[in-house]
C-alpha cells in the first residue's frame, strides 16, 4: 500500500479536536495512531477528537502518570502517553506493543519513543505550533488506507 500524507492548518483547539474526530470516525479495529509534537502542541486535544469519533462517552484525559487509559466506544480505545518513559526497555516492560492487536484503536502520544517498535501499519500525526492557537497537523499513513478518501471541509 502506498504512503499518503496531508497537511492541515487548524486555527483553534476546537478545529484541532474536529480534525481528530473526523479521523476517529474512519478508524477501525487494530488501527494505531502515532502522535508527535512538542509539549503543549495539542496532542491530547486531537486525541479527545479521536475519542469522540470513536463514540467514547467518558472524559478523555492524558494518561501521563499511568501510561495507558482504556475506554469503551464503538471499538475499544487505548490512549497511551509515553512522555515519562526513557527508552525501548521501559516500553517493552509495560508491553505497549501488545495493545496493537487487541481489537481496538491505539493512540500514542510521544510515539517517536517507540522507534522500531511501531507496527507496519499506522497513521503518524505530527502537530507543530505555529502562532497563537494555530497548528500545522501532518497526517501520514503507512500501510493503511484511512486517509485517502477523507475530506476535511470545515477545517482549514
Phi and psi in degrees as a GROMACS rama.xvg file:
@    title "Ramachandran Plot"
@    xaxis  label "Phi"
@    yaxis  label "Psi"
@TYPE xy
-68.4396  149.399  UNK-2
-77.2086  147.757  UNK-3
-136.447  138.099  UNK-4
-139.813  153.546  UNK-5
-150.713  154.142  UNK-6
-119.313  137.961  UNK-7
-135.261  137.992  UNK-8
-99.9831  126.393  UNK-9
-108.93  145.509  UNK-10
-103.506  -16.3566  UNK-11
-141.297  161.143  UNK-12
-58.0339  -34.1347  UNK-13
-63.7271  -38.6882  UNK-14
-68.6161  -37.1499  UNK-15
-62.8354  -44.3291  UNK-16
-64.5111  -41.4237  UNK-17
-62.0006  -38.8881  UNK-18
-63.6832  -43.8381  UNK-19
-60.0663  -39.531  UNK-20
-64.409  -41.7226  UNK-21
-61.4846  -41.894  UNK-22
-66.6347  -43.0619  UNK-23
-55.8101  -37.7794  UNK-24
-64.7562  -26.0371  UNK-25
-90.253  -11.8914  UNK-26
-76.8845  151.525  UNK-27
-129.456  172.934  UNK-28
-50.9646  138.722  UNK-29
69.6173  12.7336  UNK-30
-76.5047  143.327  UNK-31
-121.967  130.337  UNK-32
-115.644  117.187  UNK-33
-104.826  111.286  UNK-34
-102.849  138.289  UNK-35
-133.745  150.849  UNK-36
158.085  154.91  UNK-37
-66.5882  166.44  UNK-38
-55.3536  129.241  UNK-39
82.9412  8.26057  UNK-40
-71.7407  -26.6064  UNK-41
120.645  16.5175  UNK-42
-61.4039  -46.0185  UNK-43
-67.4841  -37.1644  UNK-44
-60.5957  -45.1799  UNK-45
-60.6308  -42.3386  UNK-46
-67.3596  -33.4682  UNK-47
-60.7497  -36.8109  UNK-48
-66.8412  -43.7842  UNK-49
-54.151  -46.9345  UNK-50
-59.9453  -42.0825  UNK-51
-61.6078  -41.4793  UNK-52
-66.1773  -23.2149  UNK-53
-93.8498  6.38655  UNK-54
62.8783  35.2886  UNK-55
-77.2928  128.545  UNK-56
-97.2327  -17.665  UNK-57
-72.7138  159.517  UNK-58
-70.349  127.56  UNK-59
-100.218  125.592  UNK-60
-133.504  163.949  UNK-61
-72.4923  130.23  UNK-62
-88.2264  44.1399  UNK-63
-53.4045  -37.8297  UNK-64
-95.7569  -20.1203  UNK-65
-110.77  -1.67788  UNK-66
75.6929  -48.266  UNK-67
-132.551  128.847  UNK-68
-108.322  137.27  UNK-69
-113.144  134.286  UNK-70
-130.277  155.512  UNK-71
-102.012  140.094  UNK-72
-156.136  -150.409  UNK-73
-67.3108  -18.8097  UNK-74
-143.804  153.584  UNK-75
-57.4032  146.133  UNK-76
-127.572  122.916  UNK-77
-112.984  116.325  UNK-78
-108.22  116.872  UNK-79
-113.589  146.652  UNK-80
-131.245  111.197  UNK-81
-96.1245  10.5296  UNK-82
-52.0215  -43.0325  UNK-83
-84.0996  -5.78404  UNK-84
-86.0779  143.125  UNK-85
-92.2808  -42.6358  UNK-86
-152.238  -176.914  UNK-87
-58.4332  -33.7884  UNK-88
-63.054  -43.1438  UNK-89
-60.6446  -41.4942  UNK-90
-67.1964  -41.7807  UNK-91
-64.4669  -36.1278  UNK-92
-62.1358  -33.2877  UNK-93
-96.7267  6.00007  UNK-94
59.1717  41.9173  UNK-95
-54.5129  -43.3081  UNK-96
-65.2534  -20.3306  UNK-97
-65.928  -21.9633  UNK-98
-74.3059  -18.3807  UNK-99
-65.2556  -22.7561  UNK-100
-125.997  33.7187  UNK-101
-95.911  10.2972  UNK-102
82.7347  15.8427  UNK-103
-126.404  -171.627  UNK-104
-103.538  135.07  UNK-105
-113.533  127.276  UNK-106
-117.966  128.034  UNK-107
-122.483  115.857  UNK-108
-83.0834  143.193  UNK-109
63.8283  39.7993  UNK-110
-64.0381  -20.6415  UNK-111
-59.7025  -19.2834  UNK-112
-72.0604  -17.6983  UNK-113
-75.702  -30.8607  UNK-114
46.5946  -114.825  UNK-115
-73.6223  -7.21869  UNK-116
-82.8614  -9.26177  UNK-117
-63.3836  146.564  UNK-118
-70.1094  173.033  UNK-119
-69.5172  -25.7485  UNK-120
-116.144  118.739  UNK-121
-163.633  165.274  UNK-122
-113.572  121.36  UNK-123
-92.431  131.663  UNK-124
-122.127  117.034  UNK-125
-112.063  126.202  UNK-126
-114.724  123.744  UNK-127
-116.619  133.091  UNK-128
-71.5931  132.546  UNK-129
-103.6  -98.8394  UNK-130
-134.043  149.145  UNK-131
58.2057  -125.449  UNK-132
-103.348  11.2413  UNK-133
-76.6948  139.739  UNK-134
-131.043  143.575  UNK-135
-102.072  119.788  UNK-136
-113.835  119.957  UNK-137
-104.793  124.331  UNK-138
-110  126.989  UNK-139
-138.783  127.835  UNK-140
-108.175  146.418  UNK-141
-128.491  115.428  UNK-142
76.7598  9.12803  UNK-143
-125.587  175.297  UNK-144
-135.962  34.2917  UNK-145
-77.5909  -29.704  UNK-146
-88.273  -30.3837  UNK-147
-51.669  -41.2655  UNK-148
-101.059  10.8799  UNK-149
-84.6138  141.477  UNK-150
-113.893  149.69  UNK-151
-123.301  45.6558  UNK-152
-63.7472  141.055  UNK-153
89.1041  -7.84799  UNK-154
-123.387  128.205  UNK-155
